[in-house]
Amino acid sequence: MPTSKFRCVVGQKEKSVRSSKTCFFGIFLLMLISQVQANMYPIDLNAVYQSALSSSNEYRALEKEVQSATALADIESQYYTPKATLTGEWNQYYGSETPDPSRSDALKFNVDMKLWGTGVADKISAANSNLEASRLVVNSEALSVYHTVLRYLAKIERTRFYLIDNEIIEQRLKDYVEKQRTASNEGIASLSSLKEAELELSRFKDSIARIKASIDQMFRSLREDTNYQTDTPANVGLNPNLLEQLLSVNIADITEADIKKSNMELRNRNLLLDYQLKTASAQRERLVVSLVNETQFEVYGSDEWRAGDIKTDSYIGLKATYDLFSYQNDQSQKSAYYLYDAEMERVYLLQVQLSSQLNSLQKDFLDIKDKRMSLMEQITLNEDLVSTQEKELLIDKLEYVDIVKSLSGLSASYGTLLNYDLSLIDAIVDTMALQSTQFLNE
């Protein structure tokens, strides 16, 4: 990742005049570090994502629901598959003499095959919409896991770059504090100046310790959110080139139409809307045409039939059933239409929410961009201040504690820049989630 996107490090030599060469040296050094880091992670974004996905109970549960929806879709698409039953009856009569079982016994083999019905097309369409909606939910869950992993790894990598910046500052702070201590011990500078310098160094170390701890916290949060665990967090990271590309994404150009077209939750709701409508239409199937067959087999045998013979009561034919009136079916259809209307309201509400979320994210994104640009100017001025102070040290115009304060302020500015970039990562990844898009694979 070209580190100059984040900051330019001041030169390290105390008595050298800060020049463009010094700045370029800092950039070159950190670009070299970036290139090393780009290849130092055995466990990258894709590896973490695949591991997290494989350990996701919710993802596996949703895959089972897809299998269930597939089975239901098969039922509707293969409505013509015959239904076969085998029935045997042995009855004891109350009001008349019970006939001899050897004369009245029979096994009935019935086959019922649906040839056509007024609700067939709607039922098939509804089942397919439900299946497609289930698949979208699975894909949405996979994308959610991906966005979670991307968010944490991007924040971790950006925080690591902050720590690299401050390793250089820390060394320089220690050098200047030691020089201030020497000056104070020799009576050239006051003891209070030494205490001020030591206080600045202590505050700096405390800040760095908290930032280092935040990386551990992010790995813990990653584990809580995705079940991904690692015993070697140093081996886990995001390619710095991907981090640079992620931070350069401009979400301000994304439109509401883009979101409505690709958002998986909205697409899922629209499919469920179609499912509700088709289910309501097919709820009361007026006409059904079937092929029916009943074959009766003799069981015991008699004077007329041998055991296993097919009896003359067997038949095959067409059956047409027309629903003239059914209060239950009529109410079920009304209920289904009410559910369709309810789903329509939810779809409209979701569209409004998506538009509102996009507008909010874009506003935050642009605000952070403006603040970041202003901060970069301050960092440049702070670096120039350090360079000027280094020159003034040569002519005894100030004490070492002054440059210690300036370096501490520079570190604080880097910390603010880090927070801005972490907020940018949130805004960009949240927008990707709204658009249901994936970033880049390593």
N, C-alpha and C positions, 0 to 999 in steps of 0.2 A: 504494500500500500504506500503510495507516495506520501510521505509524512508531511510534506509542505502543505497538504490540504488542511492540516490541523494547526501547525505552528512552525515557527523557525526558531531554532535554539541559538542562544547567544554563545559566543566563543568561550573557550575554557581558560585561556591564558590570561592571568590577572593583568599583566603589564602590556599586553598587546592592544593595539588600537583596533576596535571592532570595525570590520570592513565587510564588503559583500563576499569576499573570499571566505571569511569566517562563517558567515551565514550559510553559504553554499556547502562548506565542509560539514556543518551540522546536518543539513538536509541529506547530503550524501551518506553520512554515517547512519542516519536513521532509515534511509531507503535500503541500505545494506542490511540493517537489522530486520527490516520488513521482509526482504527477500529470504532471509534465513527463516523467519517465522512462517513464511508462506509454505515452507516445506517441513516444518518441525512438528506438525500435529499428526500423529498416526491416526487419531480419531477425529474426523472432520464433520462438517455439517451433515452430510448425507449418512454417515455411519451412526451418528447420534440419533438422527431422525428415524432411521430404520429400526434401531434398537428400541427407541421409545414407542414406535408404532407396534412393534411385535409384543411389547409388554403391556399394551393398552387393553384393559378389560372392556372398556366401552366400545372400542373399535371391533373387538371380537364379537361382542354382543350384537352390534349392528350388522355384522356380516351374517350372523345367524338369522336376523330379521329379514335380510335379503333372501336367504334360502327359503324362509317361510313365505315371503311374498312371491317368490318364483313358483313354489308349489301351488299357491292360490291362483296364479296366472295360468298355470298349466291346466288346472281344473276347468277354468272358463274357456280356454282356447280348445280344449278337447271335450267339449260338452257332449259330443256325439258318442263318446266311449260308452259301450253298453254296461248296464247294471244287471248283475245276475244274482238271483236268490234261489235257495232250495228250501222248500217248506214241507213239513210233515204235520198232519193233524190227526189226533186220536181223541174223539169227543165222547163225553158221557152225557146223555140227554136226560132232562128232568121230566118233561111232559109226555114223552113217548118212549117206546122201546128202543134201546140202543142197538143199532144194526150190528150185524156180525162184522168184526174188523176185516175178516178175510174177503168180505164182499164190498166194503166201502173204503178200504184203505187206499192211499195214493200218496206218492211223493210228487210235489209240484215244483218243476224247474221253470222259473220265470226269467225272461230277458226283456229289459226295457231300454230302448235306444232312442234318445232324443234326436229328432231330425232337424227341427227348426223351432224357433220361438221368437216372439216380438222383442224380447229383451236380450237376445244373444249378443248382438253387436255392441250394445252399451255395456254389458257385463264384461266382455273381452276388453273393451277400451278402458273401462274403470280399473280392471285388474292390471293392465299394462301400465297405466298411469301410477298406480300404487307401487308397482315394482320399480319403475323408473325413479319415483320419489324416494324409495328405500335406498336405491343405489346412490342417489345424490347425498343422502344423509351420511352414508359410509364415506364418500369422497370428501364431504364437508368435515367430518371428524378427522380424517387423515390430514387435511389441509390445516385444521386447527392445531394438530400436534406439530406439524411443520412450522407454523407461524410461532408457536411457543418456543420451539427449539431455536429457531432463527433469532427471535428476540433476545433470548438469554445469551446465546453465543456471541451475538453482535455487541451486546452491552459488555460482556466479559472481555472481548477483544479490545474494545475502545478503552476500557478501564486499564487494561495492560499497557496500552500505549501511553496513557497518562503516567503510569508508574515509570515507564522508560524515560519520559521527559524529566521526571523528578529525580531519577537516579543521578542525572547530570547536575541538577540544581543542588541536590543534597551534598554532593562532593564539594561543590564550590562553597556552599554555606559552611561546611565544616572547616574548610581552609580559611575562610575569612574570620570565623569565630576564633580559630587558633591564633590568627594574626592579631585580632583584637585583644585576646588574652595576653599575648606577648607584649603588646603596646601598653596595656593597663598595668601589667606587672612591672614594666620598666618605668612607669610613671609618665609615659608620653601621653596616655589617654586616661580618662577617669574610669573608676571601677564600675560606676553606674552604666557606662557604655558597654562594658563587658556583660553586665547582667542583662541589659537589653538584648544584646546579641544572642546570649544563651537562651533567653526567653523565646526569641523568634525561632531559634533552631528547635526548641522543645515543642513549640506549637506546630512547626512544620512536620516533625516526626509523628506527632499525634494525628495530624491530618492524614498523613500517608498510611499510618496503621489502620485508620478507619476505612480508607479506600481499599486497602488490601483485604480487610475483613469483609468488605462488600462483595468481593469476588467469591469468597467462600459461601456467603449468604445466597448469592445468585445460583450457585451450584446446588445448594440445598433446596431452593425454590424450584429449580428445574426438576429435581428428583420428586418433589411433592406434586408438581403439576403433570409430570409425564411418566413417573416410575423409573426414569433413567438414573442409574447409579454408576459411579466410577470411583475407583480407589486411586486413580492417577489423574487428577484434574489438570495437571500441567501438560498432559498429552492430548487434552481435548481443546479444540479451538476452531475459530472461523478463519478461513483464508483471508488475510488482510486485503487482498485485492477485492474480494467480495464485500468487505466492510466499506471500502472506498466507494464501490459502485452503489451499495445500499444507501449511503449518506448522500449520494449525488442524485438520487431519485427525486423527481419533481412531481409531487402529488397535486400541485395547484392546477395542473392541466386536466385532471380527471373530472368528468362531468357526471351529473346525476344519471344521465342516460347510460353511461358506461356501467355504473353500479347496478342499475335496474336490469341491465341486460345479462350481467354475469354473476350477480350475487346468488350463491347456491341456496341460501335459505329462502329467498324470494322465488327462485325457480322451483324449489320444493313445494312451497305454498301454492303456486300456480298449478302444479301437477295434482296436488291434493284437492284443489278447487275443481279441477276437471274430474277427478275421481268422485267427489261428492255429487257433482251434477249428473254424471253418468249412472252412478248408483241410485240416485233419486229417480231417474228416468226408467231404470230397469227394475225398480223395487216391486212394481206390480206388472207382471208379465201377463198380458191379456190372452194370448193364444200360444199354445204349445202343441206341436205335432210330433208324435212318437211312433216308433215301430215296436209292437209288443208281441211277445210269444210266450205261451204257457204249454209246457209238455208235462203230462201226468204219467207217472210210472207205477205199475202194479208192484206192491211190496210182497204180500204173502202168497199170492196166487189164489185162484178160485176156479169155478167151473168155466168161467168165460175167459179168464186171463191167466197166463203164466207169470211167475215172479219176474219182474224186469221188463214186461211188455209195456209199450206205449199205448195208453188208453185213448179211446175215441173222443174224449172231451178235450184233447189237446188242440191248440189253435195258434195261428199267427195272423196279425192284422195291423192296421193303422189306427191310432187313437188321436183324436183332436180334442183338446180341452180348452174351453173358452171361459175366462173369468168374468161372469156376469156381475157379481157383487161380492165384495169381501171387505167388511168394515176394518178388519185388522190390516189387510194389505193397503187399504186406502190411507189409514192413519200412519202406517210405516212410511209410505211415500211422502206424506206431508212432513213427517219428522225429518226425512232425508233432505227435503228442500229447505227446511229451516236450518239444518246444519250447513247446507251450501251457502245460504245467506250469511250465516255467522262467519264462515271461512272467508267470504268476500270482504267483510269488515276487517278481519285480521290482515288480509293481504293489503288493503288500503292503508291500514295503520303501519304496517311494516314498511311500505314505500315511503311514508312520511318520516318514519324514524331513520331510515337509511339516508334520506336527503339531509335531515338535520345533523346526523353524525358526520356525514361527509363535509358539510359546511363548517362544522365545529373543528374538525381535524385540519381542514385547509387553513382556517383562520389561525389556529395555534401554530401550524407549520410556518406560515408567513411571518408571524410575530417572532418566532424563535429565530428564523433566518435573519430578520432585521437586527435582533439583539446580538446574534452571533457575529454579524458583520461589524457592528459597532465595537464588540469586544475584541475582535481581531485588530482593529485600529489601536485600541488601548494596549494590547499585548505588544504591538510594534513600538509604541511609545515607551512602554516599560522596558523593552529590550534596549532601546536607544538610551534610556536613562541609565541603565546598568553600564552600557558602553561608555557613556560620558563620565560616570562616577569612577570607572576604572582609570580613565585618563587623569581625573582630578586627584586621584590617590597619589599619583606621581609627583604632584606639586603641593601635596599636603593641604588641600583645601577642605577635606572632609575625613571622617574616621571610617574604619572598616565597618562599624555598626550600621552606617548609612547604606552601604551596598548590601549588607545582610538583610536589612528591611526591604530593599528593592527586590532582591531575589525572592524573599518570602512573598512579597506582593505579586511577583510574576507567577509563582507557584499557585497562589490563590486564583489568579486569572485563568491558569490552566484548569483549575478545579471547576471554575464557572463554565469554561468552555466544555469540559467533560459533561457537566449537567445538561448543557444545551444539546450536545450531541446525543445523550441518552434520551432526551425528550424527543429529538428528531427521529430516533430509531422507533420509539413508541408510536409516533404519529404515522410514520411510513408503514410500519408493520400492521398497525390498525387499519390503515387504508387498504393494504393488500388483503386483509381479512374481509373488509367490506366488499371489495371487488372480487373476492374468491380467486385470487391469482397467486401463483407460486413465484418466488424470486428466481434465483439461479442455483443450479446444482454444482457442487465442486467436482 
